[in-house]
Every structure is written in C-alpha cells, then in structure tokens.
Amino acid sequence: MRCALARKLVGAGLPDDERRSMWRMTFTMLEALATDTVVRVRRTISDAIQRFVDAPRPVILTLAKDDFPDVATPVLRCSPVLTDDDLIELVDRGAPDWAQAAIADRPTVSPALAEKLAASGSVPAVASLLNNRGARIGEATLERIIERAPRIEAWHAPLVNRPDIPKGFVDRIASFVAAPLAAVLLRGPRRSAKGFQPPSVSKGPPRMQKSTDWARGTSAERSARGWESPAERARRLYASNQLTEELVAMALDSGQRDFAVEALSIKSGLGGDAVRRIVESRSARSVTALC
C-alpha cells in the first residue's frame, strides 16, 4: 500500500504545474516515504523521482544518502537536482565504492568532480569515470590515474578505449597494458610519435618460444619478469580482489580464452576441465548456469 501511495504522490504523467502543486501539498508524506523502513518503498520513490529537475531537494538528498544501492543509485546517477557541491560532499564523507561509481556514471561529470573521484581511490569509480564519455577528465587527474593504473588491471581497457587520451600519455599506457590492448591503443589516431612497439601478439606467449628462461623460478619471480601463466594470473587477481566481471569480459574480447576459463573456474569453484567442457559445449543454457 505504501508503494502504491509513493507512485501516486510522485505524480508521474501529470503536467509539470500539477505535479509541483501536488508535491507542495504532500511534501511531508514524500519525506516520510523517503525514510520508510522498507527498502522497496524507498526504492519506489527513488525510481519514480530520479529524473525530475524540479523534484523536492530534501527528498533527493535523503535518497542519495541511503545505505542501500537500489535506493541511492538511481538519484546519484541521474538526478539533475544534485549539484557538484552535493556530490563532492558525498565523496568527501566517504561514500561507498558503489555510490562513487554511480556518481562517476552521470550523464556529465565536471573536471572538479572527476578530480575528486580520482583522488578518492575507488577502483570501480575510476573505471566508471574512464568509461563515461560525458566525463571531462583534466590532464592532472588523468596523470594521477595513470600513475596507479599499472597495478589495477580493471582500468586498462577503459584507458585504452577512452577517445580523449592526450598523445603524451599513449606510450606510458602502452608500456603496462596487455599486448592486445597496446596494439589497439597504438593503431588508433593517437599513435605514438616515439615508435613504441607493443609485445608481439602473433608470436604467441613466451612458452611457445625456444628459450625456457620464462619458466624458471617461482610464480612471483615469473610475474616480476613480465610473464605468468593464465592460471597464475587469474589466482593473483582473485587474491587481490581484482578478478571482476568486467576483466573477464575484457579477456574474452581480446582473445584470452585460457585466462577466461581459469577465471570462471576460480569464481565458480568448479575444476578447470569441467569449465572448459561447458564452454566447448557451446550450450547457452550450460554456460548461463556456469556464470
């Protein structure tokens, strides 16, 4: 009943003047529903009111600070009522990673807000920021991101695919991303003037070459020399909480099939052979069940 009341009070479909008039009369009820103890009620208000430019500001601020992603995310991502100052204050107050990612995904992100999100250090927020074509990222902010990027694989593909990367940063990015991504980066209009050559993709991984130097030592030592097996890489990323859905999708896009299988095996808890059989079966139902 409270959800139905919330949908009525939002006034979706009414002319602007009638909706504003209703909001003035029912503001106390809207405010109460925005703090209802049932998440579904708050989410109903948030979903319905997220895009209105004239939505009651106190209600929007209440929803934006909600502890539940389903409630706060719609207004954080879409509400035109929220100003840069509002959003920067939320980040300064320690907004969780999912909230920062929603802010970074807004239709437009100012340079000041982008700088604040990059400074916060949230991996999901920076990934969303780099993927957002409406985000204006200043060179100083981009410099800050690139300094940390070699250790954070989730940022590599978004950096490579971002169209406004200055030419001066191309060599630096190409030096630490995987070979297929470096090839994409240097094939584009930002091609390096310094002639940087990414590692060859056509020759295959080092294990296919005559030298066996790559195989010597521990997995950590091999990683430090710039090579590790798909299984070692998947385990390392999983241990550092970086084996994300986006990273597995990026691996599939760049043809890293063995790594994707190892990642699915680790994340699902099934053995590598079982995962490989499911993938090779080409059964949509089986692969969906696996995922």
N, C-alpha and C positions, 0 to 999 in steps of 0.2 A: 504493500500500500504506500509506503514512503517512497519507493522507487517511482511508482506511478505519479505521486504528488510532485516529485522532483521534476519529472518530464513535463508535467503541466506548468509548473512555475517557471521553467526556463523559457517557455513561450516560443519554441521553435515553430517556424511557419507564420508567425504573426508579423504584421508590418512593424517596422522599427519603432515608430512612436508608441504603438500599443504595447509592444514588448517592454520598452523602457518604463512606461507608465505602470505596468504590472510589477516590474522589478522594484519600483519605488514603494509600492503598496505592500509587497510581500518580502521585502528585504530581510526582515527578521527571520522568516521561515527559511529562506535560502541560506542564510548564515548558519542556522541550526542544522540544516541538512548537510552542509559542507563539513560539519564536525560530527556527523552521526556516527554511532559506534559500529555500525555495519558497513564494511568496506564497499559492498555493492551499491549502497545508497550514495556514498560519496563519489564512487566511480560514475554513476548515472549523471550526477551534476557535472562532473568534470568533462565527460564525453560530450554532453549537450552544450556546454557553455564555452568550450575551448577556443572557438574561432571568432566570437563576438568581440568587436572592437569596443563596444560600449558596455561590456559585462561589468558588474559591480566589482570594483578593485579589491575591497577587503575579502570578498569571496574567492577571487582568483588567487590572491596571496595565500589564503588559508589552504587552498587546494595544492598550490605549488610547494608548500612546505610539508605536505602529507608524507608519512613514513612508508606508504605503500606505493610501489611503482605504477600499478594500474590506475591509481588516482592522480598522482602528481605528473606523470609523464605527458599526458595529453596537453595540459596547460603549459608545462615547461617547454614543450616542443612547438606549440602553435599559438598560444595566446598573445595577441597584439597589445594586450593591456600591460604586460610585463615590460619594464624598461631595462636598459643596460645596467643601470644602477641596481635595480632589483635583482637581476641575475648575477651580477658581480658579488653582491652581498651574500647571496645564497652560496656561491662558491667559497667565499671567504669564511662562511660559517661552517664549512666542512661538509657540503652536500655530498652524498654518496656517489660512487662511480656511475651508477645508472642514471642518476639525476643530472650529473655533469654531461654525460653522453647525450641525454635528451636536449639539454641546452645547446650543445655543440651541433645538434641536428636541426636547429631552427632554420626557417627559410633564408634568413640573413643573419650573419654574425659579424659584428663590428670588429675592427682591429683591436680595440681595447678589451673586448670580451674574449677574443681569441687569445690574446696575450695572457689573460687571467686563467683561462682553461689550460693553456700550455704550462703555465707556472705551477698549476696545482699538481701536475704529475700524474693525473689519472690516465691510464693506458686506454681504456675504452673511449674516454672523452676526446683524447687527441686523435685516435683513429677515426672517430665520427667527424671531427673537425677537418681532417685531411680529406675525407671522402665527400664533404659538403661543398658543392660548387658555389654555394651562396656565402661561404665564409671568406672574409677578407683577412688573410694572414700576412702580417708585416714581415719584412726580411729578418728583423731581430728575433721575432717569435719563431720563425722558421729555423733560424740558426740554433735556437735553444732546443727545438725538436730534433734536429739532425744530430746534435751532439749526443743525445740519448739513444737515437734510433738504432745504432749497430747492435745494441743489446736487446731490442724489443722488436721481434720479427713481425708482430701484428701491424706495425707501422710501415713496413717495407713496401707492400703493394700499393697502399694509399699514397705514399710519397711518389712512387714511380708513375702512378696514373693521374696525379694532380697536374692539370694543364699549365698552371702559372708558376712552376718552379723556375727561379732565375737560373740562367746559364751557369753562373758561378758556383752553383751547388750541385750540378749534374755529376761531376767527377767524384765528389765526396759520396754521393748516394750510390753511384755505380760501384764504388770500392767495397761496399759491405752487403749489398743485396745479392740474392741468388743469381746465378748466371742467366737464367731465362728472363728475370726481371731487368737485369742490367742491359740485356740485349734490347728489350722493349724500350727502355729509357733512352738508349743511345741511337735507336732507329728513328726516334721522333724528331720534331723540329728543334728540340733543344740539344742536338748532337754536340758533343764536347769538342771544343776547338783544340784541346790538348792531345787528342788522339788516343784517349784511354781505350784499351781493349778489354772487354769482359772475358772471363774464362770461357773457353770454347764449349759450346753445348753439343756439337756434333761428335766430338771425340769420346763422349761418354765419361762416366765418373772415373776417378783415378784407379779403381780396382780393375779397369779394363786395359790399363796401360802396362807396359813391360816392367816398369820399376815397381818394387814392392815396398818402398820406403814408407808409403802411406799407411801400411798395416802394422808398423812397428809401434810398440809402446801401448799405454793404456788408452781407453776411450777418451779420457780428458786430454791426454797428450795429442791424440789424433785430431781432436776438436780444435786444440790450440794451433795445430799446423794448418787448419782450414779445411779438414775433411773429417767426416764421420758417417757411419752407415745410416740408412734411413731409420733403422730401429733405434740406434743410439740417439739420433736427433730427436725422434719422437719422445723417447724417455726423458731426455734432457728438458724439452719444452714442457712436458707434462709435470715434471718435478718442480719447475719454476712457474706453474700455473699459467703458461702461455699457449697451451695446446687448445686453441679456440676453434669454434665452428668456422670462423672467417679464414683462419690459417689453413684448415683442411681444404676449404673451397679453393683458396689460392693455389694450394699444391696441385689440386686436380686441374685447375685452369692452366697451370704451367707444365703439365705432363709428369708430375712427380707421383706416379701411381704407387710405387713401393712405399713411399712415405705415407701416403693417404691410407693404404691398407694397414700399416703399422699403427697409425694414429687411431683408426677405427677399432683396431684390436685392443689397444690400451684403454680407450674410452669406454668400450662396451664390456670389457672383461672377458671376451672370447679369445681363443687362440688365433694366431695369425693364419694358420692353414684354414680354419673354419671361415674366417672373414674373407680370405681370398676365394674360397669356393663359392661363397654367397655372391661376391662381386662378379665373379666369372660366370655365374649362372644367368646373369642379365635379367633376373626376375625382379620386376619393380616392387612386388609385394615383399619379397625376401629382403631386398636392400632397404626398403622403408622400415621393416621390422627391426633390422640391424641398427639403423640410425636412431 
